[in-house]
Amino acid sequence: MSDLKIVLLGSSGAGKTCLVQRLVTGTFNAKEPSTMGASFLQKSYISRTGETFEFAIWDTAGQERFDSLSTFYTRDAGCAIIVYDITSNSSFSDLDRMFPKLESASQDCFVILVGSKVDMVKGDEKKRKVSFENGLQIAKKYQATFFESSSKTGENIDEIWEKIGEQFLKTTTKKKKKETNKGNKTEENNIIKIDQPSDNEKEKKKKKKKRKGDGGGCC
């Protein structure tokens, strides 16, 4: 059983599959075929304290006809990586179609927004169609962490992975604290308070004292 379910979303050709292959295996294949339906990968994450966690990663198809299927894979996801191509305006516009798919994700799901294919604009900024500022603006809108990266050169790949691990541990710690506090409150509510008379017992004692004082007046 995995400790974290990660789902990748983005339009077809945005670079999701190349990104996930680079994240998981550290390799790059420019001829990676487009995902049909969804593909599954798994990777272990080792925290700085030496703990090992298993991350299950679902790479979903970006074609619109697979929207209902990709929505199924977002169910209970704890992390979503949403990818667009910085050299494609259409992939950026498709982001409005991607974020609503997270309605069935976990309540604590955190989002990583990635602008891919940075290597393609190195030395030729004319190829860039989506500015860094526009990507950052969308990330702020949806409260996502934002990166521009390259699966080919590995730019920001390690940083993305570390951010996922960092956010996962943060969310896990928060959940544990919440569960502990909830458990403590339950224990407090279950404690029987000894030597604390009920309201009925207090009333009975008052009436008893009153009867003792009713000795009548003097003759």
C-alpha positions in Angstrom: 0.0 0.0 0.0 1.3 3.4 -0.9 1.8 6.3 1.5 1.0 9.0 -1.1 -1.0 8.9 -4.3 0.3 11.3 -7.0 -1.6 12.1 -10.2 -0.2 13.9 -13.2 -2.6 16.1 -15.3 -2.0 18.2 -18.4 -2.9 18.4 -22.0 -1.6 15.9 -24.5 2.0 16.7 -25.5 2.6 18.9 -22.4 5.5 16.7 -21.3 3.9 14.7 -18.4 5.3 11.3 -19.3 8.8 12.6 -19.9 8.6 14.4 -16.6 7.4 11.4 -14.6 10.0 9.2 -16.2 12.7 11.7 -15.3 11.4 12.0 -11.7 11.2 8.2 -11.2 14.0 6.7 -13.3 16.2 9.8 -14.0 16.1 9.1 -17.7 14.8 11.0 -20.7 13.3 9.7 -23.9 12.3 12.3 -26.5 10.3 9.7 -28.4 8.2 8.7 -25.3 4.7 7.8 -26.7 1.7 9.7 -25.4 -0.2 8.0 -22.5 -3.4 6.3 -23.4 -5.8 6.1 -20.4 -3.2 6.1 -17.6 0.1 4.5 -16.7 1.3 3.6 -13.2 4.7 4.0 -11.6 6.0 3.7 -8.1 9.0 5.3 -6.3 10.4 5.2 -2.8 11.0 8.4 -1.0 13.6 8.5 1.8 13.2 11.4 4.2 16.1 13.2 5.8 15.5 11.2 9.0 15.9 8.0 7.1 12.2 7.0 6.9 11.1 5.3 3.6 7.8 6.0 2.1 6.2 4.6 -1.1 4.7 7.0 -3.6 2.2 5.7 -6.2 2.2 7.8 -9.4 -0.5 7.9 -12.0 0.3 9.5 -15.3 -3.0 10.3 -17.0 -3.9 10.9 -20.7 -4.3 14.5 -21.7 -6.8 14.2 -24.5 -10.2 15.6 -23.7 -11.9 12.3 -24.5 -10.2 10.9 -21.4 -11.3 13.6 -19.0 -13.8 11.3 -17.2 -11.1 8.7 -16.8 -8.4 11.1 -15.5 -11.0 12.5 -13.0 -11.4 8.9 -11.7 -7.6 8.7 -11.1 -7.6 11.9 -9.1 -9.9 10.3 -6.5 -8.2 10.5 -3.0 -4.9 11.8 -4.5 -2.7 13.5 -2.0 -0.6 15.3 -4.6 -1.3 16.5 -8.1 1.4 17.5 -10.6 -0.2 19.7 -13.3 2.0 20.2 -16.4 1.9 22.6 -19.3 4.3 23.4 -22.1 5.8 26.9 -22.0 6.1 26.8 -25.8 2.4 26.2 -26.2 -0.4 28.6 -25.5 -3.0 25.9 -25.9 -1.5 23.7 -23.2 -1.5 26.7 -20.9 -5.2 27.4 -21.7 -6.0 23.8 -20.9 -5.1 24.4 -17.3 -8.6 25.7 -16.7 -9.8 22.2 -17.7 -7.3 20.5 -15.4 -7.8 22.0 -12.0 -11.5 21.2 -11.7 -10.6 17.5 -11.9 -9.2 17.7 -8.4 -12.6 18.0 -6.8 -12.4 14.3 -6.0 -8.9 14.5 -4.6 -8.0 14.3 -1.0 -8.9 17.3 1.2 -5.2 17.7 1.9 -4.1 17.4 -1.7 -1.3 19.8 -2.6 -0.6 20.9 -6.1 2.7 21.3 -8.0 2.4 23.4 -11.2 5.1 22.7 -13.8 5.9 24.7 -16.9 7.9 22.1 -18.9 10.4 22.2 -21.8 12.5 25.1 -20.5 15.4 23.7 -22.6 13.6 24.6 -25.8 13.8 28.4 -25.1 17.4 28.5 -23.9 19.1 30.8 -26.3 15.9 31.5 -28.2 13.3 33.2 -26.0 11.1 33.8 -29.1 10.0 30.1 -28.8 8.5 30.9 -25.4 4.7 31.4 -25.5 3.9 31.5 -21.8 5.9 33.8 -19.5 7.2 32.8 -16.1 5.0 35.5 -14.6 1.8 34.0 -16.2 2.7 30.6 -14.8 3.3 32.1 -11.4 0.0 33.9 -11.5 -2.0 30.7 -12.2 -0.1 29.0 -9.4 -1.0 31.7 -6.9 -4.6 31.5 -8.1 -4.8 27.8 -7.2 -2.4 27.9 -4.3 0.1 25.7 -6.1 3.9 25.5 -5.9 5.3 26.6 -9.2 8.4 25.4 -11.1 9.7 25.7 -14.7 11.7 22.6 -15.6 13.3 20.5 -18.3 13.0 16.7 -18.4 15.7 16.7 -21.0 18.4 18.6 -19.0 17.0 17.8 -15.5 16.5 21.4 -14.6 14.5 21.6 -11.3 13.6 17.9 -11.4 15.3 17.2 -8.0 13.7 20.4 -6.6 10.2 19.2 -7.7 10.8 15.8 -6.1 12.1 17.3 -2.8 9.2 19.7 -2.7 6.8 16.7 -3.0 8.5 14.9 -0.2 8.7 18.0 2.0 5.0 18.8 1.5 4.0 15.1 2.1 5.9 15.1 5.5 4.3 18.4 6.4 0.8 17.2 5.6 1.4 13.8 7.4 2.7 15.6 10.6 -0.4 17.9 10.5 -2.7 14.9 10.3 -1.0 13.1 13.1 -1.3 16.2 15.4 -4.9 16.5 14.5 -5.6 12.8 15.3 -3.6 13.1 18.6 -5.6 16.2 19.7 -8.8 14.5 18.7 -7.8 11.4 20.8 -6.9 13.6 23.8 -10.3 15.3 23.7 -12.1 12.0 23.5 -10.1 10.7 26.6 -11.0 13.9 28.5 -14.7 13.5 27.7 -14.5 9.9 28.9 -13.0 10.7 32.3 -15.4 10.2 35.2 -15.1 13.1 37.6 -15.0 11.6 41.1 -16.4 13.4 44.2 -18.3 15.8 42.0 -22.0 15.6 43.0 -24.6 15.9 40.3 -27.1 18.7 40.2 -29.8 16.4 41.6 -27.5 15.4 44.6 -26.8 19.0 45.3 -30.6 19.8 45.4 -31.2 16.8 47.7 -28.6 18.0 50.1 -30.1 21.5 50.2 -33.5 20.1 51.0 -32.1 17.9 53.7 -30.4 20.9 55.4 -33.6 22.9 55.1 -35.6 20.1 56.9 -33.1 20.0 59.7 -33.5 23.7 60.3 -37.3 23.5 60.5 -37.5 22.8 64.3 -40.3 25.3 65.0 -40.3 28.5 67.0 -40.0 28.7 70.8 -43.2 28.5 73.0 
